[in-house]
Amino acid sequence: MELLFLAAIAGMLSAFGLQTLSQYNLTKRLRTEHPRLWKDLGSPGVFFRTSPHNALATMGFVWRNDAKALGDPTLARWSRRLRFSHILGFAAFLALITSAVMLDTGVGAP
């Protein structure tokens, strides 16, 4: 169980790193190559350089796969990576919670 717990932490850290890199590159690409869309999304940034409203607008753009319709393969790639990082982070979070409960209750212990 300790191995699952450590793997979940590693997965969350990996997802966080991939999410940060993807979000940075996605917003940079939007700002430089699609400035009108970037403005329409509220001029999103990374972490504290954006509001919750802008972050939700950007996530809607990413999850609707709107980048594909723009015909920009680089933007579409960063959008896919950002979606993947969210899925990886969610799966790692579930594994972390599951392993923490199993460690606490002793389930699966020899």
Contacts in CASP RR format, 6 or more apart in sequence:
PFRMAT RR
TARGET T0000
AUTHOR 0000-0000-0000
METHOD contacts of the structure
MODEL  1
MELLFLAAIAGMLSAFGLQTLSQYNLTKRLRTEHPRLWKDLGSPGVFFRT
SPHNALATMGFVWRNDAKALGDPTLARWSRRLRFSHILGFAAFLALITSA
VMLDTGVGAP
1 99 0 8 1.000
1 102 0 8 1.000
1 103 0 8 1.000
1 106 0 8 1.000
1 107 0 8 1.000
1 108 0 8 1.000
1 109 0 8 1.000
2 103 0 8 1.000
4 95 0 8 1.000
4 98 0 8 1.000
4 99 0 8 1.000
4 102 0 8 1.000
5 96 0 8 1.000
5 99 0 8 1.000
5 100 0 8 1.000
5 103 0 8 1.000
7 95 0 8 1.000
8 92 0 8 1.000
8 93 0 8 1.000
8 95 0 8 1.000
8 96 0 8 1.000
8 98 0 8 1.000
8 99 0 8 1.000
9 92 0 8 1.000
9 96 0 8 1.000
10 92 0 8 1.000
11 88 0 8 1.000
11 89 0 8 1.000
11 92 0 8 1.000
12 89 0 8 1.000
12 92 0 8 1.000
12 93 0 8 1.000
12 96 0 8 1.000
14 88 0 8 1.000
14 92 0 8 1.000
15 85 0 8 1.000
15 86 0 8 1.000
15 88 0 8 1.000
15 89 0 8 1.000
15 92 0 8 1.000
16 85 0 8 1.000
16 89 0 8 1.000
17 85 0 8 1.000
18 81 0 8 1.000
18 84 0 8 1.000
18 85 0 8 1.000
18 88 0 8 1.000
19 82 0 8 1.000
19 85 0 8 1.000
19 86 0 8 1.000
19 89 0 8 1.000
20 46 0 8 1.000
20 47 0 8 1.000
21 81 0 8 1.000
22 78 0 8 1.000
22 81 0 8 1.000
22 82 0 8 1.000
22 85 0 8 1.000
23 45 0 8 1.000
23 46 0 8 1.000
23 82 0 8 1.000
24 46 0 8 1.000
25 78 0 8 1.000
26 58 0 8 1.000
26 62 0 8 1.000
26 75 0 8 1.000
26 78 0 8 1.000
26 79 0 8 1.000
26 82 0 8 1.000
27 38 0 8 1.000
27 44 0 8 1.000
27 45 0 8 1.000
27 46 0 8 1.000
27 58 0 8 1.000
29 72 0 8 1.000
29 74 0 8 1.000
29 75 0 8 1.000
29 78 0 8 1.000
30 37 0 8 1.000
30 38 0 8 1.000
30 41 0 8 1.000
30 44 0 8 1.000
30 75 0 8 1.000
31 38 0 8 1.000
31 43 0 8 1.000
33 72 0 8 1.000
33 74 0 8 1.000
33 75 0 8 1.000
34 70 0 8 1.000
34 72 0 8 1.000
34 75 0 8 1.000
37 70 0 8 1.000
38 44 0 8 1.000
41 54 0 8 1.000
41 57 0 8 1.000
41 58 0 8 1.000
41 61 0 8 1.000
42 53 0 8 1.000
42 54 0 8 1.000
42 57 0 8 1.000
43 50 0 8 1.000
43 54 0 8 1.000
44 50 0 8 1.000
44 54 0 8 1.000
44 55 0 8 1.000
44 57 0 8 1.000
44 58 0 8 1.000
45 54 0 8 1.000
50 58 0 8 1.000
60 66 0 8 1.000
61 67 0 8 1.000
61 79 0 8 1.000
62 79 0 8 1.000
62 82 0 8 1.000
62 83 0 8 1.000
63 83 0 8 1.000
65 76 0 8 1.000
65 79 0 8 1.000
66 79 0 8 1.000
67 75 0 8 1.000
67 76 0 8 1.000
67 78 0 8 1.000
67 79 0 8 1.000
68 76 0 8 1.000
68 79 0 8 1.000
70 76 0 8 1.000
101 107 0 8 1.000
102 108 0 8 1.000
END
